[in-house]
Every structure is written in C-alpha cells, then in structure tokens.
Amino acid sequence: MARFVSEALTASVETIDTGALSRGEPPLPQAFAWHGERLVLKDIVRTWRSTNTDRGDMYLARHWYEVVLNDGRVAVLYFDRKSRRDQPRWWLYTLDEDPA
C-alpha cells in the first residue's frame, strides 16, 4: 500500500535527462535524497499531467511520474510548474514501502 508522503525534494536532486527540456518537460531526477537515503530511479511506470484553470484559461500545473526505484519500491513524484524559483519544484507524493 502506498504511503502518502507529500514532501519537497530539496537536497541532492540529480538529473540526467536533458532531452526532456526540448520536449517541454522537466528533466526527471535520476536520484534524490530523502530522509538520509539515496533513492535511485530504475524505471518509469507511467506519466501524466494535471491542469488548473485561472480566469477561464487552462494551464499545465504539474508533471506526474510513477517510478520504480532500484530497490523495488514504487514512488510517485511530481514537478510543480507554478512554484517560484525560490521554492521546491520536485515533490515525493507517495512511496510504496512494500510493492509486492
């Protein structure tokens, strides 16, 4: 069962996928620090986007990623497009401690 985390990733976010920027997407972190652990992405299960409406205009709000970590756990991350530069943009939304 996935555990709701909803914590900003503020330390040691390592990105490699620079091609994502050319597709209009944020570069997905390949590894990040969380509670003293280094979590490394192994595979992307699925991606999706969520939108918001403001004054009648619809805009892209978040990029979501369901990923498998190298230790087998499943995590959901999102990139918050509307956050200011001085605020965290990547968030760990859920973490499945026992995906089996």
C-alpha positions in Angstrom: 0.0 0.0 0.0 1.4 3.4 -1.0 2.1 5.8 1.9 1.2 9.4 1.4 4.4 11.5 1.8 3.9 14.9 0.1 7.4 16.2 0.9 9.6 18.5 -1.2 12.8 17.2 -2.6 15.2 19.9 -1.6 18.5 18.1 -1.3 20.7 16.1 -3.8 18.3 16.0 -6.7 20.4 14.5 -9.6 19.1 15.0 -13.1 20.5 13.5 -16.3 17.6 13.6 -18.9 18.4 17.0 -20.5 16.4 15.9 -23.6 13.2 16.4 -21.6 13.6 20.2 -21.8 13.4 20.0 -25.6 10.0 18.2 -25.2 8.7 20.9 -22.9 9.0 18.6 -19.8 11.1 19.0 -16.7 14.2 16.7 -16.5 13.2 13.8 -14.3 15.6 13.3 -11.3 17.5 10.1 -11.7 18.3 10.0 -7.9 17.4 12.1 -4.9 18.0 12.2 -1.2 15.1 11.6 1.2 15.3 11.1 5.0 19.0 10.1 4.8 18.5 7.6 1.9 19.7 8.0 -1.7 16.7 6.8 -3.9 17.7 5.9 -7.4 15.1 5.6 -10.3 15.2 2.3 -12.2 12.2 2.6 -14.4 9.2 4.9 -15.3 5.9 3.1 -15.0 3.7 5.9 -16.3 3.5 9.7 -16.7 0.6 12.1 -16.7 -0.2 15.8 -16.4 -2.7 17.8 -14.4 -4.1 21.2 -15.2 -5.6 24.2 -13.4 -8.0 26.9 -14.6 -7.4 30.5 -13.9 -9.7 33.3 -15.1 -11.1 31.0 -17.8 -7.7 29.9 -19.1 -6.5 26.3 -18.6 -2.8 25.8 -18.0 -0.4 22.9 -17.2 0.2 22.7 -13.4 2.1 19.5 -12.7 4.0 16.7 -14.4 3.5 13.4 -12.6 5.7 10.3 -12.7 5.1 6.9 -11.2 8.5 5.2 -11.0 10.2 2.1 -9.8 13.2 2.6 -7.6 16.3 0.4 -7.8 15.3 -1.3 -4.5 11.9 -2.3 -6.0 9.8 0.3 -4.2 7.3 2.4 -6.2 7.1 6.1 -5.9 5.0 8.9 -7.3 6.9 12.2 -8.0 5.6 15.4 -9.4 7.1 18.6 -10.7 5.2 21.8 -9.7 5.3 24.2 -12.6 3.7 27.1 -10.7 6.2 27.2 -7.9 8.5 30.2 -7.7 12.2 29.7 -8.3 13.0 30.0 -4.6 10.5 27.3 -3.7 10.9 23.5 -4.2 9.7 22.2 -7.6 10.0 18.5 -7.2 7.9 16.6 -4.7 7.7 13.0 -3.4 4.0 12.4 -3.4 3.7 8.7 -2.3 6.1 5.8 -1.6 5.1 2.2 -1.6 7.3 0.6 1.0 6.2 -3.0 0.1 5.1 -3.1 -3.5 4.9 -6.9 -3.6 
